């Protein structure tokens, strides 16, 4: 099966509300305010009809079940993040599974079981911590950066199996990669794979754009860098200096930065004729509003908007996967069961109202199904100092901002997610990395700051 550079089951609605609803009653709902991840729990009334229709078709969920699942998955992500911090080096991953979407949190220490179950999750004791498996994956990544392996298309940490999975067309090729990286065989499960990943440089996701008047890709998500508007997309779509035109074939912008292979992200600065909106193209079924970029837990539903195949949904299989395309190895991508085809590359992956990433590559098609990887959006924002445009993002700063009431917040300062400032006698925590602008005072921009 050919793989290209470019997924879960229905909930039993009542049981899902009990199983995951219990997580919100375990005293962890307040964790969100201390977590740098962006966005509040999605509101059912703001979900796109197109997204709900795709979840019905691909996940077997009616509108009520889909809305309940999205809300429950957002709460599960908050609980999982809190337990990851609490368990520290013992943490071995979190995942949703089953018809009732049970949150399972794995640990290497049996004494953690009580803490996990008290938080409302199912506990699983395993042999290897997530840190140890990710260190083994990083060793493979380091070898692949020097020379991309032949006949080894992808590798990732499988949380449910507590192993580093290496997909290989020829098992001996996987053995050679493991030996070169010095990775112990007992950490690894080798699986046979016929995937042949390749970049989809001629694809579009949400709205189309064209590179240097020829190739075509897709806008991932609108962003801002100070007062400069733009968008993030796949790195394989263009290199710095490449010019773009929009879906209307009018002059649009220029690639400012691009990384591929290694990662697969880029950003394009647009001219003043283009205004960023917190939307993903719904293809005639209502656009989806983006409210943040909280990373969904493995096992969560995720949907993709693409101009070739429209809306398609599936589940997140593994975060932080590695995949080898003919151009080289890509690390840190998320593996999903969502299908994609040429024309979808660079486009938006979204879970509920939370931006997840941009389409990178995959295998198969939307007739027979396949595997698709996306480049998570948060690392791209961090790499280029960008701010995701959401429903709470402020407009451009006013020409004459008001007098400041005092505090540590200051325009022109770059703030990382999780940083704290004071303003007007109130302390705020930064929700997403950005460079502060006049007019973007913390109380004015709930997408960027939360009072604590």
Secondary structure, DSSP 8 states (H G I E B T S, - for coil): --EEE-------HHHHHHHHHHHHTTT-GGGGGGS--------GGGS-HHHHHHHHHHH---HHHHHHHHHHHHHHHHHHHHHHHHHGGGEEEEEEETTTTEEEEEES-GGGHHHHHHTT-EEEE-SS-HHHHHHHHHHHHHHHHHS--SS--EEEEETTTTEEEEEESSHHHHHHHHHHHT--GGGEEEEE------B-TT--SSSEEEETTTEEEE--EEEEETTEEEEEE-GGG--TT-EEE-TTSSEEEEEEEEE-SBS-EEEEEE-TT----SEE--TTS--EE--B-----BT-EEEEEETTTEEEEEEEEEEEEEEEETTEEEEEEEEES----TT-TT-EEEETTEEEEEEEEEEEETTTEEEEEEEEHHHHHHHHT-EE--TT---S--SS------SS--TT-EE-TT-EEEETTEEEEESS-EE--TT--GGG-TTTEEE-
